[in-house]
Amino acid sequence: MTADKERGVLDLRLLESFVAIVDEGTISAAAESLHVSQPALSRRLRVLEAQVGQQLVHRSNKTATLTDAGARLRDKARTLLNLAAETMREVSAEGDDISGEIRIGAAESAAFRVIASVAKQLQDRHPAVRCSVHSGGGRAVEDGLSSGEFSFGLFIEPWDISRFETTQMPHPDRWGILVRRDSPLADSDSFALEALAGLDVVAPERVVTPTGVSSWLGSAPTMNLKGTYNLLYNAKLMVEEGVGVAIGIDGIVGRAPGDTVTFVPFEPSVTSRLHLAWLPGRRLTPAEQRFLELIRSRR
């Protein structure tokens, strides 16, 4: 086999060995966990490094530390090993019953309750199906979809989802502000967008541009932008500590009786549609296809 052909094929056993070295911290400990000799594991690492054309690990008597190339390979290797294991489980499943893992990357939204309900409905019918959820901002969800780490991604407008296949979720999110319960604003039934003028504000990173808040939100006034966030719970902590009010969506925080913050909706109403997305051309597994059918049935 030529060197070029060798570089075109990644042996999953070699990736498993590399990940074990990363997890255990030393080649000797990794060899013990894999039940192979230390020289054999060292040979596997050398073969993998030859295939990728880069040194992956700095060796020493005490620890094995990653090179820059090794750090780049680490997460990709985990993803490939997980996908391989999941593929084997799905292919080897007995009979016609649906099984496998549905991996969902999701922005924070009250609409996730629909996904949770569908997951329960699917698992009641097919107990061998598992649902794994990763919460994160739009960029993390998009990257996970692109890499194959996620089966589906839940996006909130105005995130650009034009490169994906999508289906719209049944309920839009409503926008407003999170304020401390001891604020004079806490007793308001609604809040005008123009009233943000002069206030200290924390805003979602996806609606902030270099010149201020995105025009998607409407004719936003000049405000004192104190920071951005991608997870609303962290914004809640910023509000509690007096950094400012937070622009956010309803239904995540601020509704429980003991909460120290409360949600006040914008008037006129500002809403965002939500979309479940997946890679175009990607063949869905039976579990993923059934999950998507159930989501669409809720609209």
Beta strands, then each sheet from edge to edge (+ up, - down):
strand 1: 57-59
strand 2: 64-66
strand 3: 100-106
strand 4: 129-135
strand 5: 152-156
strand 6: 165-168
strand 7: 173-180
strand 8: 200-204
strand 9: 208-209
strand 10: 212-213
strand 11: 224-229
strand 12: 245-249
strand 13: 261-265
strand 14: 271-272
strand 15: 274-278
sheet 1: 1+ 2-
sheet 2: 4+ 3+ 5+ 15- 6+
sheet 3: 11+ 8+ 12+ 7- 13+
sheet 4: 11+ 8+ 12+ 7- 14+
sheet 5: 9+ 10-
end
